[in-house]
Every structure is written in structure tokens, then in C-alpha cells.
Amino acid sequence: MPKLTLSGFELHYEVYGNGVPLVLIPGFAGGAWMWSRQVAPLAAKFRVVTFDPRGIGQSSFGSEPLTIRLLADDLDALLRELRIDKAHILGASFGGFVGQEFALTYPGATRTLSLCCTSFGGPNHVAPAIEILMALASTNEFNNEDRIRRSLSMAFSPDFVREHPEEIEQVIKLRMANPVIEEAYRSQLSAAVAFNAESRACAIKAPTLVLSGDADVVVPKQNSHNLAARIPGAELRSIAGGSHLFFIEQPDEFNSVIIDFMKRNS
């Protein structure tokens, strides 16, 4: 598998399909595996780039203090390595923070921006219920199967967990096969807490789609409404019954919305 060497660490990436480039940025403690339901359908339309962020899966961590800006810079370095001047950028949850930072820092390289189940961060981020927040924020045994199972179950809708146990098991196996370095987990958590783009989101120039599931209990849907209101001309879409991981739970509808938006703004 290809890797890019960057300032003391190696970044694992994968490229699929042809056409206009589309980069998929994974969520908190997630890697390229998170997009297992998107790669094939989207690669039929675009040149899809996935990657494992620092300290996730097949990427090493390095020694630099991790910030959202640093992760956006990593993405810029990856695009330059692939000789991609401009790409569609799609980020989910924590990856939406990175997507916003990339669009603000590298506007000329951002063809469109899709922000899924995310927010602008900061003090006006609408937090989940305290028990969910505490469970996700805990840095204990985050590579333990029982811990992973509990965390992922919260990110899916109760109906999906009950009716599709085999798919839940597939996702758990993917996460288990892509362990997270402890320092990377803690650093991502700190970077997420420090991120605040509320006052800067109005400077995003790329056509932007803000998309969420209306049953997301991890990043409540009000965050999407607040974020879309800050970005000039942003489209706001919601998927009925969608959980935090609605792109895994309802991939056909998710992929259709993404393809339509990007085709209209290519």
C-alpha cells in the first residue's frame, strides 16, 4: 500500500477510480476503513482518495503536536504528492473540522466542501448527552473490543443495531484491524476540543454541503443548522432516521446526495 513520508511519519493512502479528485476525511479515531460503503460507488464517478491520519491504522504518528491545522497541512501535502491541484473535500465529524480548516487555509485547492455530522466547534458546539460525551472522551482501553463495540453502538441508531447485527460486526472488525496509537487518540481529542471555526466559517468560499442524520445523538443535528448558517450559500440536507454514522447505515442515500451535489458543482 502506498505511503507518503512527511516530517518524521508515514501517511498511508489509497486511490481509486478516475475523474475529478474527491478526498474522504475520516472521523474521530477513524481511518480509511470508515469509507467502506462509499469507495466503490464514488470511485465510479470520481478519483477517490482515502487515507489514515497520523497515528491511525497504517499511518505512524510522528512527534509534532497535533492540531487541526497540522492535519489540514498533511492533506495538502498528500494532494501535492498526487499532483492534484484541486479536489472535492468531504469530511465526517472530526474530519469535518479538518475539512473546514483545509477549505479556509487552501481555498484554491478546494473544489467543493461537504461537511457531514459535524460542527464549527468551540463553545457554541451543541454537545451530546453527558453519558455519551463521557464515553467517547474516555481514553481508557480505546482499542479494546468491548469499548469499541459500545462506542460504535452509540454512533448507530438503535434500530440499525438491532436489525443489522452482521453489519455492526463487520464495522467492529474493520476498526479492530486498524488500531489507534494512544498518543494519537489523546491528541485528536485535544485538537477537537481546541477547534473553533465559528467566526471563520463565513470566509469559506467553496460551494458547501452540510449534511447530517436527523437522529444523530453524538453530534446533534442542530450543529448542522448552525454551521450551514455561518457559511455563505451553504446547502443544508438531512437524512431521515440517520445516525452519526449514517454514511455507513444509509450508504445509498448518502452516496446519492454526495454525487448529486458534486456533479452540480464540478
PyMOL commands that set and color helices and strands:
alter all, ss='L'
color gray80, all
select helices_A, chain A and resi 32-35+39-43+68-81+94-105+107-109+130-137+145-155+158-163+165-176+182-194+201-203+222-230+246-249+251-264
alter helices_A, ss='H'
color red, helices_A
select strands_A, chain A and resi 3-6+9-16+21-25+47-51+87-92+110-116+208-213+235-239
alter strands_A, ss='S'
color yellow, strands_A
deselect
rebuild
show_as cartoon
